[in-house]
Amino acid sequence: MTPTLQEDIAAVEDAVLRFVQTEVKPHLEQWEEAGQFPRSLYQRAAELGWLGMGYPEALGGTPTPWALRNAMTIALARAGGSGGLMASLFSHNIGLPPLLRHGSAALQQQVIPDVLAGRKVSALCITEPGGGTDVSALKTTARLEGNEYVVDGEKVFITSGTRADWLTVAVRTDLKNKGPMGISMLMVPGDALGLSRSPLKKMGWLCSDTAHLRFDGVRVPASNLVGEEGSGFKIILTNFNGERLAMSAMALGFAECCYDEALAWARQRKTFGTALVDHQVIRHKLMDMKMRIESTRAWLDAVTACADAEDKFAKGAEFPAGPPQGELAPSGGSDPRSGGAWGPSTVAQVCLLKNHATQTMQFCADQGVQILGGMGFMRGTACERIYREVKVMMIGGGAEEIMKELASRQLGL
Ligand SMILES: Cc1cc2nc3c(=O)[nH]c(=O)nc-3n(C[C@H](O)[C@H](O)[C@H](O)COP(=O)(O)OP(=O)(O)OC[C@H]3O[C@@H](n4cnc5c(N)ncnc54)[C@H](O)[C@@H]3O)c2cc1C
């Protein structure tokens, strides 16, 4: 890592800490109760330069290596930004990359600068009531009528689903083809006639806006197609790797947050006349947390370095061809924001890292709640919140079972 990058990371970590202390923590409980945070937060995150990280300057972004993006993510999670806040605030990082890599210049200009400036919100709509893992079986249709697509169907569990101004929607354009090659990606404006959305109640990520969407004869211009008809499945696959790397960073930050809170509590809480941390059993719990945190950090750093190196090496490379099969397609993916292709080894590493990082988060949340005792069961502690937030991290962006299967195929097993 260069000294300049180290300085940039230190500056971002410092800015994140100040932001969370002054602009998030005082309000977070209220936002979680309300099921949403103020829309103005998008503009604030844009001002701080965080929404545009990794996007081209021409579209209002700042080209940024994964090392810096991940450092920002870890810092936000560790300092006390909730999973719900982070999921919604950064939903554009799953909604925009398909457009950035495959959309027309005109469509990119229409959508991306406003989102990176925090004026508009972007969401990705893949999952349907019939299933999320088996993407190739999706049923939402878009049939071409003149120079418009007419969209019918449903999407579920969509992050930023009720407030998004732009929806990146996976649709079946080839109604005769029930497999992956019949799928395309379409940009649907949030105010389109025939689109209805309803919020969903959840176990965690409470201030994230998660919605069920219905498309009843929604008409969008044919020019809103992203890439070519039939290329949607490949586009979706390329989108997953960056999301999984970011989720690994998030999981690490949450694990560290639990450790920090548990250690602080163990130092000040007294039982039997002595601080909790003076009991060997409690110290060992903390060391079991630390051990997992350190291994996750080392692995994340290694995979991040690979991702940055491969992005640089393969700038402009095309997505590798190969017969896709469900989420378990055989070939590598890429980070569409930088356009580089990641090799099978890096893709496998990202999948396994996501599992390891989220298991670290789960372990640390569990141990943290235990060390906090009854207080760990109370709303207002980070460990309690993170304990409720971990399952979605193990399911969303590719569930654990699928991560193992995909990694094994990438490694040629
Ligand atoms: C809070 C939240 C936010 C979300 N945000 C978004 C979003 O913004 N956009 C979006 O498109 N989706 C979103 N999702 C959906 C998420 O990506 C899916 O829940 C996930 O992909 C799993 O799909 P599913 O829930 O339909 O489970 P299913 O596909 O029904 O799978 C159920 C279980 O079976 C396992 N399983 C499935 N197939 C196999 C197999 N072949 N072998 C072994 N095990 C298998 C899975 O791993 C999983 O554990 C969100 C979900 C949540 C909970």
The ligand as an SDF file (V2000), in Angstrom:
LIG
                    3D

 53 58  0  0  0  0  0  0  0  0999 V2000
  -33.2730   -7.2220    3.8830 C   0  0  0  0  0  0  0  0  0  0  0  0
  -33.0980   -7.7770    2.4950 C   0  0  0  0  0  0  0  0  0  0  0  0
  -32.7200   -6.9290    1.4720 C   0  0  0  0  0  0  0  0  0  0  0  0
  -32.6080   -7.4110    0.1630 C   0  0  0  0  0  0  0  0  0  0  0  0
  -32.3170   -6.5410   -0.8560 N   0  0  0  0  0  0  0  0  0  0  0  0
  -32.4250   -6.9830   -2.1410 C   0  0  0  0  0  0  0  0  0  0  0  0
  -32.3110   -6.0590   -3.2420 C   0  0  0  0  0  0  0  0  0  0  0  0
  -32.0550   -4.8640   -3.0660 O   0  0  0  0  0  0  0  0  0  0  0  0
  -32.4950   -6.5220   -4.4990 N   0  0  0  0  0  0  0  0  0  0  0  0
  -32.7600   -7.8350   -4.7640 C   0  0  0  0  0  0  0  0  0  0  0  0
  -32.9260   -8.1860   -5.9200 O   0  0  0  0  0  0  0  0  0  0  0  0
  -32.8590   -8.7370   -3.7360 N   0  0  0  0  0  0  0  0  0  0  0  0
  -32.7030   -8.3390   -2.4490 C   0  0  0  0  0  0  0  0  0  0  0  0
  -32.8080   -9.2340   -1.4160 N   0  0  0  0  0  0  0  0  0  0  0  0
  -33.0700  -10.6350   -1.7240 C   0  0  0  0  0  0  0  0  0  0  0  0
  -31.8990  -11.5610   -1.4630 C   0  0  0  0  0  0  0  0  0  0  0  0
  -30.8890  -11.3550   -2.4230 O   0  0  0  0  0  0  0  0  0  0  0  0
  -32.4900  -12.9890   -1.4870 C   0  0  0  0  0  0  0  0  0  0  0  0
  -33.2300  -13.1430   -0.2910 O   0  0  0  0  0  0  0  0  0  0  0  0
  -31.4290  -14.0360   -1.6230 C   0  0  0  0  0  0  0  0  0  0  0  0
  -30.8430  -14.0020   -2.8910 O   0  0  0  0  0  0  0  0  0  0  0  0
  -32.0200  -15.4610   -1.4020 C   0  0  0  0  0  0  0  0  0  0  0  0
  -33.1350  -15.6370   -2.2120 O   0  0  0  0  0  0  0  0  0  0  0  0
  -34.5130  -16.1660   -1.5410 P   0  0  0  0  0  0  0  0  0  0  0  0
  -34.7890  -15.3580   -0.3410 O   0  0  0  0  0  0  0  0  0  0  0  0
  -35.5440  -16.1930   -2.5890 O   0  0  0  0  0  0  0  0  0  0  0  0
  -34.1840  -17.6340   -1.0630 O   0  0  0  0  0  0  0  0  0  0  0  0
  -34.3170  -18.9780   -1.9230 P   0  0  0  0  0  0  0  0  0  0  0  0
  -33.6820  -18.7940   -3.2440 O   0  0  0  0  0  0  0  0  0  0  0  0
  -35.7240  -19.4420   -1.8680 O   0  0  0  0  0  0  0  0  0  0  0  0
  -33.4140  -19.9500   -1.0540 O   0  0  0  0  0  0  0  0  0  0  0  0
  -33.7920  -20.3270    0.2830 C   0  0  0  0  0  0  0  0  0  0  0  0
  -32.6310  -21.0550    0.9350 C   0  0  0  0  0  0  0  0  0  0  0  0
  -32.3230  -22.2230    0.1790 O   0  0  0  0  0  0  0  0  0  0  0  0
  -30.9480  -22.2360   -0.1730 C   0  0  0  0  0  0  0  0  0  0  0  0
  -30.7860  -22.7980   -1.5180 N   0  0  0  0  0  0  0  0  0  0  0  0
  -31.3890  -22.3770   -2.6610 C   0  0  0  0  0  0  0  0  0  0  0  0
  -30.9710  -23.1120   -3.6930 N   0  0  0  0  0  0  0  0  0  0  0  0
  -30.0870  -24.0280   -3.1950 C   0  0  0  0  0  0  0  0  0  0  0  0
  -29.2990  -25.0610   -3.7790 C   0  0  0  0  0  0  0  0  0  0  0  0
  -29.2810  -25.2900   -5.0870 N   0  0  0  0  0  0  0  0  0  0  0  0
  -28.5160  -25.8070   -2.9520 N   0  0  0  0  0  0  0  0  0  0  0  0
  -28.4960  -25.5530   -1.6220 C   0  0  0  0  0  0  0  0  0  0  0  0
  -29.2150  -24.5840   -1.0240 N   0  0  0  0  0  0  0  0  0  0  0  0
  -29.9940  -23.8190   -1.8010 C   0  0  0  0  0  0  0  0  0  0  0  0
  -30.5180  -20.7740   -0.1640 C   0  0  0  0  0  0  0  0  0  0  0  0
  -29.1430  -20.6820    0.0460 O   0  0  0  0  0  0  0  0  0  0  0  0
  -31.3350  -20.2290    0.9840 C   0  0  0  0  0  0  0  0  0  0  0  0
  -30.6530  -20.4780    2.1860 O   0  0  0  0  0  0  0  0  0  0  0  0
  -32.8510   -8.7840   -0.0900 C   0  0  0  0  0  0  0  0  0  0  0  0
  -33.1800   -9.6460    0.9580 C   0  0  0  0  0  0  0  0  0  0  0  0
  -33.3030   -9.1570    2.2350 C   0  0  0  0  0  0  0  0  0  0  0  0
  -33.7010  -10.1150    3.3280 C   0  0  0  0  0  0  0  0  0  0  0  0
  1  2  1  0
  2  3  1  0
  2 52  2  0
  3  4  2  0
  4  5  1  0
  4 50  1  0
  5  6  2  0
  6  7  1  0
  6 13  1  0
  7  8  2  0
  7  9  1  0
  9 10  1  0
 10 11  2  0
 10 12  1  0
 12 13  2  0
 13 14  1  0
 14 15  1  0
 14 50  1  0
 15 16  1  0
 16 17  1  0
 16 18  1  0
 18 19  1  0
 18 20  1  0
 20 21  1  0
 20 22  1  0
 22 23  1  0
 23 24  1  0
 24 25  2  0
 24 26  1  0
 24 27  1  0
 27 28  1  0
 28 29  2  0
 28 30  1  0
 28 31  1  0
 31 32  1  0
 32 33  1  0
 33 34  1  0
 33 48  1  0
 34 35  1  0
 35 36  1  0
 35 46  1  0
 36 37  1  0
 36 45  1  0
 37 38  2  0
 38 39  1  0
 39 40  1  0
 39 45  2  0
 40 41  1  0
 40 42  2  0
 42 43  1  0
 43 44  2  0
 44 45  1  0
 46 47  1  0
 46 48  1  0
 48 49  1  0
 50 51  2  0
 51 52  1  0
 52 53  1  0
M  END
$$$$
